[in-house]
Amino acid sequence: MKEWWNKQKEKMRKNKKKNDKYTFGDFISDVLMWVPELILLPFRMIFWLFRGIIRSIFESF
């Protein structure tokens, strides 16, 4: 049992050392996720603004 426990602790230590680094691949994936959001955000804001204005105009009548 003690040998098994030591093996498990050693595996966890190795996994923690590998997972703490922020790699170039992580950076690329973050950029690829955020670029479309940053491009589409202004269009969404304009859409929400016009939708709110139109709703407020039609609700007043």
C-alpha positions in Angstrom: 0.0 0.0 0.0 2.8 2.4 0.8 4.5 1.8 -2.5 1.2 2.5 -4.3 0.8 5.7 -2.3 4.3 6.9 -3.1 3.8 6.2 -6.8 0.5 8.2 -6.8 2.2 11.1 -5.1 5.0 11.1 -7.6 2.6 11.1 -10.5 0.7 14.1 -9.0 3.9 16.0 -8.5 4.9 15.5 -12.2 1.4 16.5 -13.3 1.6 19.7 -11.2 4.9 20.7 -12.6 3.8 20.2 -16.2 0.4 22.0 -15.8 1.7 25.1 -14.2 3.4 26.4 -17.3 1.6 28.7 -19.7 2.8 27.5 -23.1 2.9 29.1 -26.5 0.1 26.8 -27.6 -2.1 28.1 -24.7 -1.4 31.6 -25.8 -2.4 30.8 -29.4 -5.6 29.1 -28.3 -6.5 32.1 -26.1 -5.9 34.5 -29.0 -8.0 32.4 -31.4 -10.8 32.3 -28.9 -10.8 36.0 -28.2 -10.3 37.5 -31.7 -13.8 36.7 -33.0 -15.4 38.0 -29.8 -13.5 41.3 -30.0 -14.5 41.7 -33.7 -18.2 40.9 -33.1 -18.7 42.9 -29.9 -19.2 46.3 -31.5 -21.8 44.9 -33.8 -23.6 43.3 -31.0 -23.6 46.5 -29.0 -25.0 48.4 -31.9 -27.7 45.8 -32.4 -28.6 45.9 -28.7 -28.8 49.7 -28.7 -31.1 49.9 -31.7 -33.2 47.0 -30.4 -33.6 48.8 -27.1 -34.5 52.1 -28.8 -37.1 50.5 -31.0 -38.7 48.6 -28.1 -38.9 51.7 -26.0 -40.5 53.6 -29.0 -43.1 50.9 -29.6 -43.9 50.4 -25.9 -44.8 54.1 -25.6 -47.5 53.8 -28.2 
